[in-house]
Amino acid sequence: MSLKVVFMGTPKFSVPTLESLIKNKFNILSVYTQPAAKSNRGQKINFSPVQEFAKNKKLNIKNPKNLNNAEELEAFKKLSADIVVVVAYGQIIPKNFLDLVKFGFINIHASLLPKWRGAAPIQRAIMNGDRKTGVSIMKIEEKLDSGPVILVKEIDLEKNNTCGEIEKNLSEIGASLLIESLKKIESGKAKFIKQINSEATYAKKINKKETKINWNLDANKVVSHINGLSPSPGAWFQYEKERFKVLRANKSQHPGEPGVVLDENLTIGCKSESIKILEIQRQGKNKQNTKEFLLGKKIIVGSNLN
């Protein structure tokens, strides 16, 4: 393909799109990704999944801490891109960047816009109990996730889907949809449809305070909360002063008091009905299914989980 592309992305979700751009022989001028993060008291440097992939493919990589300065603007101008593809980059694109590119900035957003604009669309869709979600390919405008949409793909959400599973699925769907969109744009056949702003809802970033499981909710809501936060940051409860993450659960008909352990298979009472824990993780350990977990840790029937 003849389009000159700049790619902006950071997490694992972004990688399939960059891979598709390479496979479809787009001319990738540069890859922008967030700077490496330090962990283990600064002893280890963690590069983003996009950086690791781009380095392996010998692509030009840029790691600006902040785009909003004259030096970065000038460096971007010199690239002379036809189009910029943005997939979970992690920085707001300044308005003076948006005006520099022939075909603009195209974004993959993991929701059915205008529903769930914002930082955590997959998590919020599952936590809300939505039965459908999807991917929207949109043109970036100054206001958050408000630009016109070129293509949309819808998928069903099953009751037992976790955020991690849906994220993987949507990253692959988004990559395919993005290539289709670029071909339409290059051929002049793209039709951008304005969003209906009055129908917009917002997927605010997950707050640490909301990750604790509230057993005083209906069982359906507790299951949606757990699955929507899995695998990260993970919904949790406390037992004997230890914190446990619940990474998958489903609803049970078993009645019981909220937060009370109802049987030896980790069925826990909620405001109405109960939930059965399917996957769980102790602090500092790998996740386990409930059967494996109970071989090493007993949670006494009748106990109250905080």
PLY file of the C-alpha trace (Angstrom):
ply
format ascii 1.0
element vertex 306
property float x
property float y
property float z
element edge 305
property int vertex1
property int vertex2
end_header
0.00 0.00 0.00
1.21 3.54 -0.70
-0.15 5.28 2.41
2.59 6.64 4.70
1.53 5.66 8.22
2.56 6.68 11.72
1.42 4.22 14.39
0.70 5.18 18.01
0.00 2.45 20.56
1.29 0.96 23.79
-0.34 -2.18 25.33
-0.75 -5.73 24.08
-4.17 -4.74 22.66
-2.38 -2.53 20.08
0.03 -5.15 18.71
-2.31 -7.04 16.30
-3.04 -3.79 14.46
0.64 -2.96 14.01
1.22 -6.53 12.84
-1.64 -6.20 10.30
-0.20 -2.95 8.95
3.10 -4.72 8.32
1.45 -7.76 6.71
-0.55 -5.49 4.40
2.65 -3.69 3.40
1.77 -0.21 4.59
4.71 2.18 4.73
5.23 2.62 8.50
7.27 5.77 9.04
7.49 5.57 12.81
5.98 3.91 15.90
5.11 6.08 18.89
4.73 4.27 22.21
4.85 5.22 25.88
8.30 5.36 27.53
9.58 2.29 29.37
8.44 1.89 32.98
10.72 0.89 35.82
9.81 -1.84 38.29
11.43 -3.68 41.23
12.75 -0.43 42.72
14.15 0.65 39.39
16.18 -2.52 38.83
14.14 -3.68 35.84
12.99 -1.68 32.82
9.73 -2.80 31.22
9.25 -1.81 27.59
5.72 -1.68 26.23
4.43 -4.66 24.19
4.30 -2.37 21.14
7.94 -1.33 21.62
9.07 -4.95 21.97
7.22 -5.89 18.77
8.38 -2.82 16.81
12.00 -3.36 17.87
11.83 -6.96 16.66
10.54 -5.70 13.29
13.31 -3.05 13.15
10.84 -0.15 12.99
11.68 3.43 13.92
10.49 3.97 17.53
9.71 7.21 19.38
9.03 7.47 23.13
8.04 11.06 23.94
6.90 11.61 27.52
4.65 14.40 26.30
3.62 15.36 22.76
2.54 18.82 23.80
5.71 20.78 23.03
7.30 22.50 20.03
10.16 20.01 19.68
7.83 17.00 19.35
5.55 18.90 16.98
8.48 19.70 14.69
9.73 16.09 14.75
6.24 14.87 13.86
5.94 17.37 10.98
9.15 16.06 9.44
7.65 12.57 9.13
5.12 13.87 6.54
2.59 11.14 7.32
-0.53 10.61 5.21
-2.42 9.09 8.13
-1.88 8.24 11.81
-3.28 5.06 13.36
-3.91 5.29 17.12
-4.64 2.21 19.26
-4.60 2.72 23.04
-1.59 5.04 22.91
-2.07 6.48 26.38
-1.62 10.17 25.56
-4.09 12.77 24.36
-3.16 13.96 20.86
-2.75 17.77 20.83
-4.98 19.68 18.42
-2.02 21.14 16.51
-0.98 17.56 15.60
-4.46 16.71 14.30
-4.32 19.40 11.63
-1.02 18.24 10.09
-2.03 14.96 8.45
-3.78 14.57 5.08
-6.24 11.86 6.16
-6.15 12.65 9.87
-5.77 10.42 12.92
-7.75 7.16 12.88
-8.49 5.40 16.16
-9.63 1.90 17.14
-12.03 2.21 20.07
-13.27 -0.93 21.84
-16.95 -0.07 22.12
-20.03 0.60 20.04
-19.68 4.37 19.93
-21.13 6.65 21.18
-21.59 4.19 24.05
-18.63 3.88 26.42
-16.38 6.68 25.27
-13.30 6.92 27.47
-10.56 4.91 29.15
-12.15 1.57 30.13
-14.82 0.63 27.56
-14.48 -3.18 27.74
-14.43 -3.28 31.53
-17.42 -0.96 31.84
-19.47 -2.87 29.26
-19.00 -6.17 31.12
-19.43 -4.60 34.58
-22.65 -2.99 33.37
-24.04 -6.35 32.26
-24.22 -5.34 28.59
-25.15 -8.14 26.22
-23.27 -6.63 23.27
-20.08 -4.68 22.65
-17.74 -4.23 19.70
-15.16 -2.11 17.91
-15.54 1.30 16.27
-13.05 2.80 13.80
-13.26 6.56 14.18
-11.52 9.77 13.21
-9.97 11.56 16.18
-11.30 15.01 16.98
-10.42 17.34 19.84
-13.21 16.12 22.14
-12.65 12.64 23.63
-13.84 9.76 21.39
-16.37 12.04 19.69
-15.21 11.86 16.06
-17.13 10.41 13.12
-17.16 6.63 12.70
-16.19 4.80 9.51
-16.77 1.13 10.45
-18.29 -0.80 13.38
-18.29 -4.50 14.27
-20.59 -5.84 17.00
-20.10 -8.98 19.11
-22.20 -10.72 21.75
-21.11 -10.74 25.38
-21.70 -14.06 27.10
-22.36 -14.10 30.85
-19.06 -15.82 31.63
-16.78 -13.67 29.43
-13.91 -11.92 31.20
-12.41 -8.60 30.17
-9.17 -10.34 29.14
-10.97 -12.68 26.74
-13.03 -9.91 25.15
-10.00 -7.63 24.88
-8.09 -10.29 22.91
-11.06 -10.87 20.61
-11.64 -7.16 19.98
-7.95 -6.47 19.36
-8.00 -8.96 16.48
-11.35 -7.72 15.12
-10.12 -4.12 15.38
-6.95 -4.90 13.44
-8.93 -6.38 10.55
-11.47 -3.54 10.59
-8.70 -0.95 10.61
-7.10 -2.36 7.44
-10.50 -2.35 5.72
-10.98 1.28 6.81
-7.58 2.38 5.49
-8.29 0.81 2.11
-11.61 2.69 1.94
-9.91 5.95 2.91
-7.14 5.53 0.33
-9.61 4.70 -2.45
-11.88 7.63 -1.56
-14.78 5.31 -0.68
-14.82 5.98 3.07
-18.05 7.28 4.57
-17.76 8.86 8.01
-20.93 8.95 10.11
-21.29 11.52 12.88
-21.93 10.21 16.38
-25.13 11.16 18.18
-23.65 13.01 21.15
-26.87 12.87 23.18
-26.53 9.06 23.30
-22.95 9.08 24.61
-21.99 7.26 27.82
-18.58 7.37 29.46
-16.25 4.57 30.56
-14.25 6.26 33.29
-10.94 4.78 34.41
-11.24 2.01 37.01
-10.77 3.32 40.55
-8.99 1.11 43.10
-11.84 1.65 45.56
-14.34 -0.05 43.26
-12.31 -3.25 42.89
-13.40 -4.61 46.29
-16.34 -7.01 45.90
-19.63 -5.74 47.32
-21.58 -8.83 48.37
-24.65 -6.67 49.05
-25.37 -6.51 45.32
-27.48 -8.97 43.32
-25.59 -12.07 42.15
-25.73 -11.00 38.48
-24.09 -7.68 39.32
-21.38 -9.33 41.41
-20.55 -11.74 38.56
-20.40 -8.87 36.04
-18.17 -6.90 38.39
-15.75 -9.81 38.85
-15.56 -10.79 35.19
-15.25 -7.17 34.05
-12.20 -6.60 36.24
-10.45 -9.85 35.26
-7.54 -10.26 34.90
-6.52 -6.73 35.82
-6.84 -5.04 38.25
-8.96 -7.91 39.62
-11.94 -7.85 42.02
-11.05 -8.97 45.54
-12.23 -9.94 49.01
-10.41 -10.33 52.30
-10.32 -13.44 54.51
-8.19 -13.89 57.63
-6.38 -10.62 56.82
-5.30 -11.93 53.39
-6.53 -10.51 50.09
-7.79 -12.84 47.35
-8.57 -11.88 43.74
-11.55 -13.53 42.09
-10.84 -13.84 38.36
-13.93 -15.70 37.18
-17.33 -16.48 38.66
-20.84 -17.45 37.65
-24.24 -17.20 39.26
-25.66 -19.89 41.53
-29.27 -20.36 42.65
-28.17 -21.19 46.21
-29.71 -18.66 48.66
-27.65 -17.21 51.49
-26.58 -14.13 53.43
-24.33 -11.60 51.62
-20.64 -12.45 51.92
-21.19 -15.77 53.68
-19.40 -18.92 52.42
-22.26 -21.33 51.69
-20.43 -24.55 50.80
-17.02 -26.17 50.36
-16.95 -25.24 46.64
-16.74 -21.49 47.34
-20.33 -20.53 46.71
-20.80 -17.10 48.27
-24.09 -15.44 49.23
-25.14 -12.14 47.67
-28.10 -9.79 48.17
-30.14 -12.13 46.00
-29.03 -15.66 45.13
-25.26 -16.35 45.17
-22.13 -16.75 43.06
-19.75 -19.64 42.54
-16.06 -18.72 42.37
-14.37 -20.49 39.44
-10.89 -18.92 39.38
-9.05 -17.31 42.29
-5.59 -15.91 43.06
-3.74 -15.52 46.35
-1.36 -12.60 46.80
1.98 -13.35 45.16
0.70 -16.57 43.56
-0.57 -17.64 40.13
-4.29 -17.93 39.49
-5.91 -21.32 40.16
-9.25 -22.93 39.55
-11.25 -23.36 42.74
-10.53 -27.07 43.11
-6.74 -26.51 42.94
-6.94 -23.53 45.27
-8.85 -25.43 47.97
-6.14 -28.10 48.12
-3.80 -25.49 49.58
-6.12 -23.11 51.40
-9.30 -23.84 53.32
-12.01 -21.22 53.59
-14.43 -22.36 56.28
-18.11 -22.77 55.41
-20.12 -20.15 57.30
-17.25 -17.64 57.28
-17.92 -14.03 56.35
-15.82 -12.55 53.54
-14.96 -8.87 53.84
0 1
1 2
2 3
3 4
4 5
5 6
6 7
7 8
8 9
9 10
10 11
11 12
12 13
13 14
14 15
15 16
16 17
17 18
18 19
19 20
20 21
21 22
22 23
23 24
24 25
25 26
26 27
27 28
28 29
29 30
30 31
31 32
32 33
33 34
34 35
35 36
36 37
37 38
38 39
39 40
40 41
41 42
42 43
43 44
44 45
45 46
46 47
47 48
48 49
49 50
50 51
51 52
52 53
53 54
54 55
55 56
56 57
57 58
58 59
59 60
60 61
61 62
62 63
63 64
64 65
65 66
66 67
67 68
68 69
69 70
70 71
71 72
72 73
73 74
74 75
75 76
76 77
77 78
78 79
79 80
80 81
81 82
82 83
83 84
84 85
85 86
86 87
87 88
88 89
89 90
90 91
91 92
92 93
93 94
94 95
95 96
96 97
97 98
98 99
99 100
100 101
101 102
102 103
103 104
104 105
105 106
106 107
107 108
108 109
109 110
110 111
111 112
112 113
113 114
114 115
115 116
116 117
117 118
118 119
119 120
120 121
121 122
122 123
123 124
124 125
125 126
126 127
127 128
128 129
129 130
130 131
131 132
132 133
133 134
134 135
135 136
136 137
137 138
138 139
139 140
140 141
141 142
142 143
143 144
144 145
145 146
146 147
147 148
148 149
149 150
150 151
151 152
152 153
153 154
154 155
155 156
156 157
157 158
158 159
159 160
160 161
161 162
162 163
163 164
164 165
165 166
166 167
167 168
168 169
169 170
170 171
171 172
172 173
173 174
174 175
175 176
176 177
177 178
178 179
179 180
180 181
181 182
182 183
183 184
184 185
185 186
186 187
187 188
188 189
189 190
190 191
191 192
192 193
193 194
194 195
195 196
196 197
197 198
198 199
199 200
200 201
201 202
202 203
203 204
204 205
205 206
206 207
207 208
208 209
209 210
210 211
211 212
212 213
213 214
214 215
215 216
216 217
217 218
218 219
219 220
220 221
221 222
222 223
223 224
224 225
225 226
226 227
227 228
228 229
229 230
230 231
231 232
232 233
233 234
234 235
235 236
236 237
237 238
238 239
239 240
240 241
241 242
242 243
243 244
244 245
245 246
246 247
247 248
248 249
249 250
250 251
251 252
252 253
253 254
254 255
255 256
256 257
257 258
258 259
259 260
260 261
261 262
262 263
263 264
264 265
265 266
266 267
267 268
268 269
269 270
270 271
271 272
272 273
273 274
274 275
275 276
276 277
277 278
278 279
279 280
280 281
281 282
282 283
283 284
284 285
285 286
286 287
287 288
288 289
289 290
290 291
291 292
292 293
293 294
294 295
295 296
296 297
297 298
298 299
299 300
300 301
301 302
302 303
303 304
304 305
